[in-house]
Amino acid sequence: MKKLLFLTTLLLIGQLTLAQDDKSKRPSPPAQAKQTVGGKTITIDYSQPSVKGRSVWDPAGKVAPMGQVWRTGANETTSIEVSDDVKVEGKPLPKGKYALFTIPGEKDWTIIVNKTIKWGAFSYKQDEDVLRVTVPAKKAPGFQEKFNIAISPQGVVSLVWADTKVDFTVK
């Protein structure tokens, strides 16, 4: 009888643990943007925070403050994986899996590809950057409640959230 009770308890603990690991139930659920461009596959894994009435670009804010390194999503660090050597805005990026960070700005954003994939941007180190490019920020065509990343068949990666859209090219 004790063995049965022990096994039942273990089973229940296991189910509770698995339920907590269901990332789709998070307030900022996981998402993926994937596209093949010129025979090379680009995959971006990220989580989608929502605006929820917040000022997301507020320099003093805690969501995605202007002028500071942002993990480009929520939860785990956003990752970008390329199946072969590519160019990001004309700069070479070797085949591999990297962290994707950004520094939001009013007029321009810095796109950062970094060696180290960890939780969030807390352990970000600039000396581990593989590539940095600056691209213009634009007004989004419409308000976007949930952060979204899309990759066009031409290799244009679009980051859209709230009233802002940022594009960079991977070829």
N, C-alpha and C positions, 0 to 999 in steps of 0.2 A: 504494500500500500504506500509506503514511504517513497519507493522508487517511482511509482506512478505519479505521485504528487510532485516529486522533484522534476520528472520529465515534463509534466504539464507546465510547471513554472518556467522551465527553460524554454519551452515552446512559446509561451506567451511573451517572455522577455525578447526572444528572437523576432517575433512578429512586430512588437512595439518598436524595436530598433530599426527594422526594415521600413516600417511606416514613416519613421522620422527621416530616413534617407531618401524618400520619394521627392526628388528635386522639383517635379512638376507641380507640387502642392505649395511651393514657396511663394511668397508675395512677389518675388522677382524670378519668374520661371526661366529655365534654361532654353536657349534657342541656338540654331545653327544656320549660318549662311554658307552655301557651298556652290561652286561653279567651276567648270572646266573652261579655261581660256588658252587657246593655242596649244591644246593637248596637255596643259599643266593644270592640276587641280588645286584650287584655293579653298581652304576650309577655315571658317571662323566660328569658334564656340564661345558663347557669351551668355549672360543672364540679362533679362529685360526688366529694369526698374520702371515704375510708372511715376508720372508727375505727381499725382495725388494732391493737387492744389499747391505744391511747393514751388519755390523759386529755385530751380535746379542749377542755374548758372551764377547765382549770387556769390561774389567773391568771399563773403564771410560765411557762406553756407557750408553744409556738410555733404551735399549730394554730389555735385560735380563742379566745384568752385573754379572760376576763371583764374587762369594763371598758375594753376597747381596740377601736378600729375594726377590723372584720373585713371582708374582701372578699365574704363570704357565699357561700363555695364555695372553689374552688381555681383555680389557673392565672390566666387572664385575669380582670379584674374582672367580676363579675356585672352584667348589664344588664337594665333593665326598659324596655319600649317600650309606649306607649299610643297607640292610633290616633286618639284624640280627647281633649279635656279630660276629666279624671276627678277624683274626690275620693279621697284616701287617708286613711282614718280621719277623714273629714269635712273634710280640708284640700285646697284646690285644687291640682291638678297639670296644667299645660298639656300638650297633645299633644306627643309627642317621644320621644327615646331618651335614657336616663340611666343612670348607674352606680347600683347598689343596694348600699349598705354597711349593716352593722348593728354595734351595740355590745351584745354579749351581757352579760346580768346574771343573777344568781340568781333574782330575782323579776320583773324587767322587762327588756325589750330596747328599744333605740332603733333605729328603722328610719330609714335615711337615703337620700334620693334626691339625687344629686349630678350636677352638669353634666358632669364630666369622666370619660370612660371611658379608663382606661389599664391597665397590667398591675398586678394585685394592688391593695393598699391603700397601697403605698409612697409614692405621690405624692398621697395624699388631702389635700385642703385644706378645712377646715370652711367657709371663706368662699365656697366654690363649691356649698354645699348649696342645693338648691331647696326641700327639705321635710324635716322631722324630726318623727316621732311616737314616742311611747312606748307599748308594748303589754305585757301580762303574758306571762310565760313559764309554761308548764305542763309537767307530767310527760307524756311521750309515752305513748300506750296500750301500746306495746311497744318494745323496743330496736330502733333503726334503725341498721344498720351503715354504710350509705351515705347521705350527705346527700341530702335530697330536697326539692324545691319542687313544690307542687301548687296549682292554682287551681280553686276550685269554680265551678259555673255562677252562684252568687250573688255571686261576686267575693271570696271569702275566700281569701287567699293563705296557705298553710301551709308553714312551714319546719320540717322534722323531721330531727333527727340525734341519735344516741346515745339519751339518755333525755329529750330536751327537744323540746317543740313550741311554736312561736310562730305566732300567726295575726294577720294584719292585713287590713283590708277595702279593696278598690278598687271604686268604683262610678262 
